[in-house]
């Protein structure tokens, strides 16, 4: 079964209900959302009535609530050893875990963070320290998924070895997993044309049982560019057929696939047409132009 969705909005007025309705409009059976703006600390209380209504709506439309993903804010950086900034990140991530639990969700994707010049080893040690502190305080069943990164600047998680080192340092192993981003690992240097080998490497180093989410994105950059610039499905350097092979890989059938591709002209979400294209397994080279001409189809 194909489990596919995209990033959707989460607004104060409609909460999780609005997120579900947006995902349904794209033809999705799962989705990903932030519980507030990813760039700041502004948050509003989780509305329990809206959560209950959202779950009823998901059940009515056969959406897979257990595969819905929440993404942590970008401003969390556990790798930074500055104690004031480190403490802030710990407190904010603890708050996000509570919000995810209040939404009845089970997975929170987290960027490992940037060591800001302190070095990879120090950065990894900080992430481990932070995760152990946070998970010791948290009694929810939410699993933190470390996202594979492109290796831009001083960010950690640029290869499976760094992800493995972090996971091995976490005491509560059942609370830690991985989100694999296709654009990121392509930009990090992995060849997605040899995806079976990539998956075997992941399995040997980390274990496929830890892989809980896939971010499906094409890339505007060449392999190994360490840039992290997403492209629409089939319109980048990875290519439609390669991404389709990953999406429909037999070993990944039970893992949710989430699109984070860019809006067309920064205005029109492409997800309904991209998901339809993925389901049909037929690439449409005029897709982006069609979205520009008929943007109302994407609302």
Secondary structure, DSSP 8 states (H G I E B T S, - for coil): ---EEEB---BTTTHHHHHHHHHHHTT-S--EE-SS-TTS-------HHHHHHHHHHHHHTT--GGG-EEE--TT--TT---HHHHHHHHHHHHHHHHHHHHTT--EEEEE--B-TTS-HHHHHHHHHHHHHHHHHH--S--EEEEE-----TTBS-SSHHHHHHHHHH-S-GGGEEEEEEHHHHHHHT--GGGHHHHHHHHHHHT-GGGEEEEEE-EESS-TT-----EE-TTSSSS-HHHHHHHHT-GGGTTSEEEE----BTTTB--HHHHHHHHHHT---TTHHHHHHHTGGGG-
